[in-house]
């Protein structure tokens, strides 16, 4: 069973059902989800690689502007992260038919959804947002 992390960003929770439908269409399931407001500690952990980048203050402000939906996604088989990234679409120029394109990208910071970009990132992010589910689990 492979697993990954997705997060619907503030202002886009109204698309939860449509996004979950697309996840299901590739044979994956949102097994756990929770709406939450992100605090400074969680944002710092999640976006650790961006802390020193010039866009981080804008990103942090946006991510704290409303609730997000954290999602724990699982599927039997391989390549879940890659398949999720395909349906999510690229950050800068999302292709027609992807989540980021179809539900509006806003800009690079405000791009509807976050999806883990590797199995290692998925494990790190699932531990941040779903620590209660990750205790004792190995990939």
PLY file of the C-alpha trace (Angstrom):
ply
format ascii 1.0
element vertex 139
property float x
property float y
property float z
element edge 138
property int vertex1
property int vertex2
end_header
0.00 0.00 0.00
1.49 3.32 -1.08
0.55 6.59 0.57
0.98 10.28 -0.07
-0.07 13.69 1.20
-2.28 16.33 -0.41
-3.56 19.62 0.95
-6.31 21.78 -0.50
-5.30 25.37 0.11
-7.34 28.26 1.57
-10.18 29.43 -0.63
-10.43 26.17 -2.55
-12.13 23.84 -0.06
-15.34 24.22 -2.08
-13.75 21.85 -4.63
-13.19 19.06 -2.09
-15.70 16.63 -3.64
-14.49 17.21 -7.21
-10.86 16.80 -6.17
-11.62 13.63 -4.21
-13.47 12.24 -7.25
-10.35 12.74 -9.38
-8.23 10.99 -6.75
-10.67 8.06 -6.79
-10.55 7.91 -10.61
-6.88 6.85 -10.44
-7.72 4.11 -7.96
-6.58 6.04 -4.87
-8.59 6.80 -1.75
-8.54 9.63 0.75
-8.44 7.49 3.87
-8.16 10.35 6.37
-8.69 14.08 6.14
-8.94 17.04 8.45
-9.70 20.71 8.09
-7.34 22.93 10.01
-5.86 26.39 10.36
-2.09 26.26 10.02
-0.06 27.64 12.88
3.49 29.02 12.60
5.10 25.76 13.76
3.29 23.64 11.17
4.00 26.07 8.33
7.67 26.23 9.28
7.96 22.42 9.30
6.00 21.97 6.07
7.74 24.70 4.09
11.22 24.30 5.67
12.95 24.41 2.26
11.32 27.77 1.47
11.98 29.65 4.74
14.77 31.81 3.30
13.16 32.40 -0.09
11.76 35.85 -0.89
8.22 34.55 -1.50
7.94 32.81 1.89
6.26 35.69 3.77
3.52 35.90 1.11
3.15 32.11 1.11
2.87 32.02 4.90
0.28 34.82 4.95
-1.79 33.08 2.29
-1.59 29.66 3.95
-2.83 31.21 7.21
-5.65 33.15 5.53
-8.18 30.34 5.95
-8.65 26.64 6.55
-6.82 23.97 4.59
-7.84 20.36 4.08
-5.06 17.89 4.87
-5.52 14.54 3.11
-3.91 11.14 3.69
-4.18 9.26 0.37
-3.52 5.55 -0.19
-3.54 3.07 -3.07
-2.41 -0.48 -3.73
0.27 -0.64 -6.37
3.10 1.63 -7.41
3.74 5.20 -8.55
1.04 6.86 -6.43
3.05 10.06 -5.96
3.72 10.38 -9.70
0.11 9.61 -10.62
-1.20 12.18 -8.12
1.24 14.78 -9.45
-0.12 14.15 -12.98
-3.73 14.86 -11.97
-2.70 17.87 -9.87
-0.73 19.53 -12.69
2.37 21.66 -12.69
2.71 24.71 -10.47
3.54 27.28 -13.15
1.68 26.10 -16.25
-0.87 23.45 -15.33
-2.24 21.47 -18.24
-5.93 21.52 -19.15
-7.73 18.74 -17.31
-5.57 18.96 -14.17
-6.81 20.09 -10.77
-4.70 23.25 -10.79
-5.89 24.25 -14.25
-9.55 23.36 -13.89
-10.14 24.93 -10.48
-8.04 28.05 -11.03
-4.40 28.58 -10.17
-4.48 32.16 -8.89
-0.69 32.32 -8.97
2.24 30.10 -8.05
1.61 30.58 -4.32
-2.18 30.29 -4.53
-2.45 27.20 -6.68
-5.39 25.22 -5.25
-3.54 22.19 -3.91
-0.26 20.89 -2.59
0.89 17.36 -3.44
4.00 15.61 -2.14
6.68 15.49 -4.82
8.38 12.26 -3.72
7.83 9.27 -1.45
10.27 10.81 1.03
8.39 14.11 1.03
5.11 12.23 1.46
6.41 10.47 4.56
7.74 13.74 6.02
4.49 15.59 5.32
2.25 12.79 6.58
4.27 12.83 9.80
3.66 16.57 10.13
-0.08 16.48 9.46
-1.05 12.97 10.60
1.47 11.99 13.30
-1.19 9.92 15.07
-1.44 7.67 11.98
2.27 7.41 11.30
3.55 6.01 14.59
5.20 2.70 13.85
4.46 2.80 10.10
7.23 2.18 7.63
6.98 2.79 3.88
0 1
1 2
2 3
3 4
4 5
5 6
6 7
7 8
8 9
9 10
10 11
11 12
12 13
13 14
14 15
15 16
16 17
17 18
18 19
19 20
20 21
21 22
22 23
23 24
24 25
25 26
26 27
27 28
28 29
29 30
30 31
31 32
32 33
33 34
34 35
35 36
36 37
37 38
38 39
39 40
40 41
41 42
42 43
43 44
44 45
45 46
46 47
47 48
48 49
49 50
50 51
51 52
52 53
53 54
54 55
55 56
56 57
57 58
58 59
59 60
60 61
61 62
62 63
63 64
64 65
65 66
66 67
67 68
68 69
69 70
70 71
71 72
72 73
73 74
74 75
75 76
76 77
77 78
78 79
79 80
80 81
81 82
82 83
83 84
84 85
85 86
86 87
87 88
88 89
89 90
90 91
91 92
92 93
93 94
94 95
95 96
96 97
97 98
98 99
99 100
100 101
101 102
102 103
103 104
104 105
105 106
106 107
107 108
108 109
109 110
110 111
111 112
112 113
113 114
114 115
115 116
116 117
117 118
118 119
119 120
120 121
121 122
122 123
123 124
124 125
125 126
126 127
127 128
128 129
129 130
130 131
131 132
132 133
133 134
134 135
135 136
136 137
137 138
